[in-house]
Amino acid sequence: MKLPEQIHFQRYQLQPLGEVMALEQIQTHIGALAADEVLIKVAAASLNYRDLIILRNVGKGSVAGQIPLSDAAGTVVAAGESVSEWPIGARVATGFFSTWQTGKYQPQHHLAGALGGAQTAGVLAQYIVAKANAIVEVPAHLSLQQAATLPCAAVTAWQALFDRGQLAEGETVLIQGTGGVALFALQLAVAQGARVIITSSSDEKLAKAHALGAWQTINYRKQPDWDQAVLELTAGTGADQILELGGPDTFSRSISAVAGGGHIHQIGVLSGFAPSPNLLPLQLQNATIHGTLVGSLAHFKALNHFISQHKIEPIIDRSFSFNQAQAAFDYLASAQHFGKIIINFEL
């Protein structure tokens, strides 16, 4: 479908800078949509650790010219001829995997094909085009800026705890850190009636987590044997669910801290990519490790229903303007944040 007039706008793309990538802001335009596509005016986008990995060109798989970021929310401003489910003005958010609608994860839903990856354009643009079946409605009580934090971090926490882990009231959940996935997991678990233990190296961040409902907190700098602290807090039982966000440096302790029949959700790679833990303690606890890679559009919709039911509001640490995108990445790299970092296109 040809638009009544071409829309000119700004976007960011990756450009090589030695061994890494740099952000380049350019002017571009769009003049037509496919029958099953919608045009979205982006209100905000949010950053995830994956985006920093792509900018740093870890693994050398980043692609010059690609638009970065996967998470955005905005308003539908045009739709193709066959689109009936999204009226003009609809408030929507992007799905991390545009092809993973529902059901089990399949090989075609690989990470390179997620938004902002090597094969699929991302969302750091004032306007984006999306398939009509690859977006979800934003919860009514959230602003578009808040909704932009959901597609990766919140869906990851949801799939881990509620789909893979089947979180029940009264269970104990151990969460590592205070980034985006961690704080969404905290909020979701507390709303479900679980007891949450959260770890951080910052007493200030732990105090904030406690104010959000954390049952117990552990400063892992002061208590490097934090797995033993978890066992002490739970009278030797351990945590029913563990969100493993640290990577190789923390994995063995997660195995030590898991309860019998419990679940470890492998999500983060902050300390690298090559874990080699002793798995015998996992077997002796009859526990399970789940590799958790964000989630489907169905997961996103279920998450939004729960968020709406419990009136959960995302924790936004800092907002940057569209022209401050590089500063947003720099702040993410500093690891000072508590919650999500967003780029607010309306600033």
One Martini backbone bead per residue (centre of mass of N, CA, C, O) as a GRO file, in nm:
protein
  347
    1MET     BB    1   0.093   0.038   0.025
    2LYS     BB    2   0.054   0.360  -0.045
    3LEU     BB    3   0.132   0.645   0.078
    4PRO     BB    4   0.026   0.964   0.059
    5GLU     BB    5   0.317   1.019   0.187
    6GLN     BB    6   0.622   1.068   0.257
    7ILE     BB    7   0.829   0.966   0.531
    8HIS     BB    8   1.043   1.155   0.728
    9PHE     BB    9   1.337   1.035   0.915
   10GLN     BB   10   1.505   0.912   1.195
   11ARG     BB   11   1.801   0.702   1.237
   12TYR     BB   12   1.981   0.420   1.342
   13GLN     BB   13   2.314   0.284   1.277
   14LEU     BB   14   2.563   0.067   1.204
   15GLN     BB   15   2.923   0.131   1.236
   16PRO     BB   16   3.236   0.088   1.183
   17LEU     BB   17   3.497   0.085   1.465
   18GLY     BB   18   3.696  -0.113   1.398
   19GLU     BB   19   3.601  -0.379   1.612
   20VAL     BB   20   3.350  -0.206   1.633
   21MET     BB   21   3.059  -0.015   1.695
   22ALA     BB   22   2.866   0.255   1.571
   23LEU     BB   23   2.660   0.533   1.583
   24GLU     BB   24   2.433   0.635   1.317
   25GLN     BB   25   2.272   0.924   1.205
   26ILE     BB   26   1.986   0.926   0.983
   27GLN     BB   27   1.817   0.993   0.689
   28THR     BB   28   1.482   0.889   0.596
   29HIS     BB   29   1.226   0.677   0.428
   30ILE     BB   30   0.866   0.621   0.359
   31GLY     BB   31   0.601   0.495   0.106
   32ALA     BB   32   0.532   0.184   0.196
   33LEU     BB   33   0.310  -0.102   0.240
   34ALA     BB   34   0.222  -0.393   0.320
   35ALA     BB   35  -0.070  -0.558   0.375
   36ASP     BB   36   0.061  -0.677   0.676
   37GLU     BB   37   0.131  -0.381   0.767
   38VAL     BB   38   0.272  -0.140   0.998
   39LEU     BB   39   0.289   0.195   1.116
   40ILE     BB   40   0.518   0.330   1.361
   41LYS     BB   41   0.526   0.565   1.613
   42VAL     BB   42   0.782   0.625   1.814
   43ALA     BB   43   0.821   0.689   2.171
   44ALA     BB   44   1.002   0.431   2.263
   45ALA     BB   45   1.309   0.285   2.391
   46SER     BB   46   1.503  -0.001   2.497
   47LEU     BB   47   1.764  -0.147   2.686
   48ASN     BB   48   1.999  -0.417   2.647
   49TYR     BB   49   2.267  -0.618   2.677
   50ARG     BB   50   2.261  -0.714   2.383
   51ASP     BB   51   2.312  -0.430   2.259
   52LEU     BB   52   2.602  -0.410   2.366
   53ILE     BB   53   2.715  -0.657   2.224
   54ILE     BB   54   2.661  -0.551   1.937
   55LEU     BB   55   2.827  -0.287   1.958
   56ARG     BB   56   3.095  -0.458   2.038
   57ASN     BB   57   3.114  -0.717   1.854
   58VAL     BB   58   3.054  -0.981   1.977
   59GLY     BB   59   3.158  -1.238   1.759
   60LYS     BB   60   3.145  -1.074   1.479
   61GLY     BB   61   2.806  -1.032   1.391
   62SER     BB   62   2.781  -0.754   1.318
   63VAL     BB   63   2.593  -0.515   1.108
   64ALA     BB   64   2.620  -0.298   0.878
   65GLY     BB   65   2.324  -0.085   0.885
   66GLN     BB   66   2.190  -0.168   1.132
   67ILE     BB   67   1.920  -0.159   1.342
   68PRO     BB   68   1.887  -0.111   1.666
   69LEU     BB   69   1.703  -0.275   1.876
   70SER     BB   70   1.388  -0.435   2.019
   71ASP     BB   71   1.249  -0.208   2.207
   72ALA     BB   72   0.907  -0.085   2.160
   73ALA     BB   73   0.680   0.204   2.155
   74GLY     BB   74   0.355   0.303   2.003
   75THR     BB   75   0.182   0.431   1.711
   76VAL     BB   76  -0.055   0.379   1.485
   77VAL     BB   77  -0.056   0.541   1.142
   78ALA     BB   78  -0.059   0.274   0.955
   79ALA     BB   79  -0.216   0.037   0.712
   80GLY     BB   80  -0.273  -0.230   0.551
   81GLU     BB   81  -0.529  -0.379   0.374
   82SER     BB   82  -0.535  -0.655   0.575
   83VAL     BB   83  -0.567  -0.473   0.826
   84SER     BB   84  -0.796  -0.498   1.127
   85GLU     BB   85  -0.668  -0.500   1.437
   86TRP     BB   86  -0.535  -0.197   1.373
   87PRO     BB   87  -0.596   0.100   1.458
   88ILE     BB   88  -0.569   0.413   1.448
   89GLY     BB   89  -0.386   0.474   1.756
   90ALA     BB   90  -0.266   0.232   1.848
   91ARG     BB   91  -0.112   0.077   2.125
   92VAL     BB   92   0.223  -0.052   2.090
   93ALA     BB   93   0.442  -0.343   2.087
   94THR     BB   94   0.719  -0.519   2.040
   95GLY     BB   95   0.843  -0.818   1.933
   96PHE     BB   96   1.127  -0.984   1.955
   97PHE     BB   97   0.986  -1.224   1.797
   98SER     BB   98   0.816  -1.214   1.498
   99THR     BB   99   0.783  -1.552   1.456
  100TRP     BB  100   0.696  -1.604   1.765
  101GLN     BB  101   0.382  -1.671   1.859
  102THR     BB  102   0.379  -1.984   1.959
  103GLY     BB  103   0.485  -2.218   2.148
  104LYS     BB  104   0.762  -2.363   2.073
  105TYR     BB  105   1.077  -2.342   2.025
  106GLN     BB  106   1.246  -2.274   1.718
  107PRO     BB  107   1.508  -2.249   1.498
  108GLN     BB  108   1.383  -1.992   1.342
  109HIS     BB  109   1.409  -1.830   1.638
  110HIS     BB  110   1.669  -1.689   1.623
  111LEU     BB  111   1.866  -1.434   1.742
  112ALA     BB  112   1.937  -1.299   1.463
  113GLY     BB  113   1.608  -1.263   1.405
  114ALA     BB  114   1.585  -1.057   1.595
  115LEU     BB  115   1.549  -0.761   1.686
  116GLY     BB  116   1.860  -0.612   1.603
  117GLY     BB  117   1.992  -0.815   1.443
  118ALA     BB  118   2.151  -0.943   1.167
  119GLN     BB  119   1.843  -0.994   1.009
  120THR     BB  120   1.684  -0.760   1.181
  121ALA     BB  121   1.537  -0.484   1.222
  122GLY     BB  122   1.511  -0.238   1.436
  123VAL     BB  123   1.393   0.056   1.666
  124LEU     BB  124   1.601   0.309   1.619
  125ALA     BB  125   1.329   0.487   1.523
  126GLN     BB  126   1.070   0.702   1.452
  127TYR     BB  127   1.002   0.475   1.240
  128ILE     BB  128   0.819   0.162   1.196
  129VAL     BB  129   0.796  -0.166   1.059
  130ALA     BB  130   0.526  -0.412   1.098
  131LYS     BB  131   0.381  -0.683   1.161
  132ALA     BB  132   0.064  -0.736   1.275
  133ASN     BB  133   0.161  -1.022   1.431
  134ALA     BB  134   0.429  -0.860   1.595
  135ILE     BB  135   0.228  -0.725   1.800
  136VAL     BB  136   0.115  -0.547   2.097
  137GLU     BB  137  -0.079  -0.447   2.339
  138VAL     BB  138  -0.095  -0.197   2.563
  139PRO     BB  139  -0.130  -0.134   2.869
  140ALA     BB  140  -0.344   0.106   2.989
  141HIS     BB  141  -0.162   0.200   3.255
  142LEU     BB  142   0.061   0.259   3.047
  143SER     BB  143   0.305   0.403   2.911
  144LEU     BB  144   0.506   0.402   2.639
  145GLN     BB  145   0.764   0.410   2.803
  146GLN     BB  146   0.701   0.165   2.978
  147ALA     BB  147   0.637  -0.041   2.744
  148ALA     BB  148   0.935  -0.041   2.619
  149THR     BB  149   1.046  -0.250   2.855
  150LEU     BB  150   0.908  -0.545   2.787
  151PRO     BB  151   0.994  -0.744   2.538
  152CYS     BB  152   1.246  -0.873   2.692
  153ALA     BB  153   1.267  -0.867   3.009
  154ALA     BB  154   0.972  -0.938   3.092
  155VAL     BB  155   0.936  -1.192   2.916
  156THR     BB  156   1.165  -1.350   3.039
  157ALA     BB  157   1.055  -1.360   3.328
  158TRP     BB  158   0.789  -1.495   3.255
  159GLN     BB  159   0.881  -1.756   3.123
  160ALA     BB  160   1.046  -1.861   3.355
  161LEU     BB  161   0.836  -1.853   3.598
  162PHE     BB  162   0.544  -1.936   3.447
  163ASP     BB  163   0.619  -2.151   3.232
  164ARG     BB  164   0.868  -2.319   3.324
  165GLY     BB  165   0.818  -2.286   3.658
  166GLN     BB  166   0.536  -2.251   3.781
  167LEU     BB  167   0.469  -2.031   3.981
  168ALA     BB  168   0.408  -2.027   4.332
  169GLU     BB  169   0.279  -1.967   4.611
  170GLY     BB  170   0.554  -1.949   4.851
  171GLU     BB  171   0.789  -1.940   4.692
  172THR     BB  172   1.139  -1.933   4.624
  173VAL     BB  173   1.328  -1.653   4.489
  174LEU     BB  174   1.628  -1.613   4.302
  175ILE     BB  175   1.800  -1.300   4.232
  176GLN     BB  176   2.030  -1.151   4.006
  177GLY     BB  177   2.029  -0.843   4.061
  178THR     BB  178   1.912  -0.493   3.908
  179GLY     BB  179   1.796  -0.524   3.642
  180GLY     BB  180   1.551  -0.575   3.427
  181VAL     BB  181   1.487  -0.875   3.475
  182ALA     BB  182   1.509  -0.872   3.784
  183LEU     BB  183   1.277  -0.663   3.847
  184PHE     BB  184   1.053  -0.810   3.705
  185ALA     BB  185   1.076  -1.067   3.871
  186LEU     BB  186   1.015  -0.936   4.139
  187GLN     BB  187   0.732  -0.821   4.073
  188LEU     BB  188   0.599  -1.087   3.981
  189ALA     BB  189   0.656  -1.261   4.234
  190VAL     BB  190   0.517  -1.083   4.442
  191ALA     BB  191   0.235  -1.091   4.304
  192GLN     BB  192   0.231  -1.420   4.347
  193GLY     BB  193   0.355  -1.474   4.653
  194ALA     BB  194   0.654  -1.469   4.671
  195ARG     BB  195   0.984  -1.525   4.781
  196VAL     BB  196   1.250  -1.283   4.770
  197ILE     BB  197   1.586  -1.309   4.663
  198ILE     BB  198   1.850  -1.061   4.643
  199THR     BB  199   2.136  -0.962   4.451
  200SER     BB  200   2.425  -0.746   4.533
  201SER     BB  201   2.688  -0.488   4.558
  202SER     BB  202   2.450  -0.286   4.654
  203ASP     BB  203   2.290  -0.142   4.917
  204GLU     BB  204   2.113   0.060   4.768
  205LYS     BB  205   1.976  -0.145   4.577
  206LEU     BB  206   1.869  -0.333   4.800
  207ALA     BB  207   1.681  -0.126   4.929
  208LYS     BB  208   1.503  -0.094   4.679
  209ALA     BB  209   1.419  -0.392   4.659
  210HIS     BB  210   1.280  -0.403   4.933
  211ALA     BB  211   1.065  -0.183   4.861
  212LEU     BB  212   0.946  -0.390   4.628
  213GLY     BB  213   0.946  -0.688   4.815
  214ALA     BB  214   1.184  -0.808   4.923
  215TRP     BB  215   1.264  -1.039   5.164
  216GLN     BB  216   1.573  -1.071   5.078
  217THR     BB  217   1.925  -0.971   5.107
  218ILE     BB  218   2.247  -0.982   4.914
  219ASN     BB  219   2.586  -0.908   4.950
  220TYR     BB  220   2.837  -1.047   4.751
  221ARG     BB  221   3.082  -0.893   4.866
  222LYS     BB  222   3.025  -0.965   5.174
  223GLN     BB  223   2.891  -1.254   5.049
  224PRO     BB  224   3.041  -1.475   4.850
  225ASP     BB  225   2.867  -1.714   4.994
  226TRP     BB  226   2.555  -1.689   4.887
  227ASP     BB  227   2.452  -1.982   4.886
  228GLN     BB  228   2.467  -2.016   5.195
  229ALA     BB  229   2.273  -1.786   5.261
  230VAL     BB  230   2.028  -1.913   5.128
  231LEU     BB  231   2.019  -2.166   5.306
  232GLU     BB  232   1.984  -2.014   5.574
  233LEU     BB  233   1.716  -1.858   5.498
  234THR     BB  234   1.582  -2.169   5.421
  235ALA     BB  235   1.668  -2.398   5.618
  236GLY     BB  236   1.826  -2.570   5.372
  237THR     BB  237   1.647  -2.575   5.103
  238GLY     BB  238   1.627  -2.334   4.912
  239ALA     BB  239   1.555  -2.244   4.583
  240ASP     BB  240   1.301  -2.293   4.357
  241GLN     BB  241   1.402  -2.026   4.202
  242ILE     BB  242   1.653  -1.928   3.950
  243LEU     BB  243   1.805  -1.634   3.827
  244GLU     BB  244   2.058  -1.666   3.589
  245LEU     BB  245   2.266  -1.365   3.529
  246GLY     BB  246   2.591  -1.405   3.540
  247GLY     BB  247   2.710  -1.693   3.477
  248PRO     BB  248   2.998  -1.866   3.522
  249ASP     BB  249   3.059  -1.724   3.813
  250THR     BB  250   2.752  -1.837   3.935
  251PHE     BB  251   2.649  -2.128   3.867
  252SER     BB  252   2.750  -2.310   4.099
  253ARG     BB  253   2.589  -2.156   4.320
  254SER     BB  254   2.311  -2.211   4.208
  255ILE     BB  255   2.323  -2.516   4.242
  256SER     BB  256   2.366  -2.500   4.554
  257ALA     BB  257   2.080  -2.320   4.600
  258VAL     BB  258   1.891  -2.531   4.509
  259ALA     BB  259   1.613  -2.696   4.529
  260GLY     BB  260   1.429  -2.953   4.540
  261GLY     BB  261   1.296  -2.953   4.223
  262GLY     BB  262   1.413  -2.715   4.094
  263HIS     BB  263   1.491  -2.394   3.920
  264ILE     BB  264   1.711  -2.296   3.652
  265HIS     BB  265   1.753  -1.981   3.482
  266GLN     BB  266   1.921  -1.929   3.192
  267ILE     BB  267   2.024  -1.588   3.089
  268GLY     BB  268   2.301  -1.474   3.164
  269VAL     BB  269   2.644  -1.310   3.047
  270LEU     BB  270   2.828  -1.114   3.224
  271SER     BB  271   3.092  -1.334   3.258
  272GLY     BB  272   3.014  -1.489   2.988
  273PHE     BB  273   3.019  -1.817   2.770
  274ALA     BB  274   3.189  -2.062   2.961
  275PRO     BB  275   3.055  -2.290   3.124
  276SER     BB  276   3.178  -2.545   3.397
  277PRO     BB  277   2.994  -2.719   3.576
  278ASN     BB  278   2.892  -2.916   3.834
  279LEU     BB  279   2.608  -3.142   3.790
  280LEU     BB  280   2.563  -3.333   4.031
  281PRO     BB  281   2.400  -3.153   4.233
  282LEU     BB  282   2.157  -3.133   4.046
  283GLN     BB  283   2.083  -3.431   4.048
  284LEU     BB  284   2.060  -3.458   4.366
  285GLN     BB  285   1.808  -3.236   4.345
  286ASN     BB  286   1.620  -3.277   4.101
  287ALA     BB  287   1.692  -3.057   3.896
  288THR     BB  288   1.652  -2.768   3.666
  289ILE     BB  289   1.758  -2.649   3.349
  290HIS     BB  290   1.685  -2.338   3.180
  291GLY     BB  291   1.677  -2.213   2.872
  292THR     BB  292   1.629  -1.853   2.830
  293LEU     BB  293   1.460  -1.687   2.536
  294VAL     BB  294   1.250  -1.500   2.622
  295GLY     BB  295   0.968  -1.497   2.386
  296SER     BB  296   0.652  -1.491   2.289
  297LEU     BB  297   0.360  -1.345   2.204
  298ALA     BB  298   0.201  -1.510   2.413
  299HIS     BB  299   0.369  -1.429   2.654
  300PHE     BB  300   0.321  -1.126   2.629
  301LYS     BB  301   0.012  -1.135   2.671
  302ALA     BB  302   0.020  -1.270   2.949
  303LEU     BB  303   0.183  -1.055   3.087
  304ASN     BB  304  -0.013  -0.815   3.036
  305HIS     BB  305  -0.243  -0.933   3.202
  306PHE     BB  306  -0.091  -0.939   3.472
  307ILE     BB  307  -0.009  -0.642   3.482
  308SER     BB  308  -0.301  -0.535   3.475
  309GLN     BB  309  -0.411  -0.685   3.724
  310HIS     BB  310  -0.154  -0.563   3.918
  311LYS     BB  311  -0.039  -0.283   3.838
  312ILE     BB  312   0.236  -0.288   3.697
  313GLU     BB  313   0.543  -0.093   3.710
  314PRO     BB  314   0.808  -0.002   3.566
  315ILE     BB  315   1.158   0.040   3.613
  316ILE     BB  316   1.302   0.358   3.564
  317ASP     BB  317   1.607   0.507   3.571
  318ARG     BB  318   1.658   0.634   3.265
  319SER     BB  319   1.631   0.912   3.036
  320PHE     BB  320   1.667   0.960   2.685
  321SER     BB  321   1.716   1.104   2.405
  322PHE     BB  322   1.748   1.049   2.075
  323ASN     BB  323   2.030   1.218   2.066
  324GLN     BB  324   2.131   1.018   2.331
  325ALA     BB  325   2.205   0.720   2.260
  326GLN     BB  326   2.504   0.690   2.341
  327ALA     BB  327   2.459   0.761   2.641
  328ALA     BB  328   2.285   0.514   2.699
  329PHE     BB  329   2.503   0.303   2.643
  330ASP     BB  330   2.709   0.410   2.848
  331TYR     BB  331   2.528   0.363   3.095
  332LEU     BB  332   2.496   0.062   3.063
  333ALA     BB  333   2.808   0.000   3.083
  334SER     BB  334   2.834   0.106   3.390
  335ALA     BB  335   2.622  -0.046   3.586
  336GLN     BB  336   2.423   0.174   3.754
  337HIS     BB  337   2.157   0.057   3.718
  338PHE     BB  338   1.793   0.052   3.816
  339GLY     BB  339   1.677  -0.106   3.569
  340LYS     BB  340   1.570   0.088   3.311
  341ILE     BB  341   1.664   0.204   2.983
  342ILE     BB  342   1.565   0.493   2.796
  343ILE     BB  343   1.432   0.620   2.482
  344ASN     BB  344   1.282   0.936   2.448
  345PHE     BB  345   1.121   1.074   2.170
  346GLU     BB  346   0.963   1.319   2.345
  347LEU     BB  347   1.221   1.501   2.443
   0.00000   0.00000   0.00000
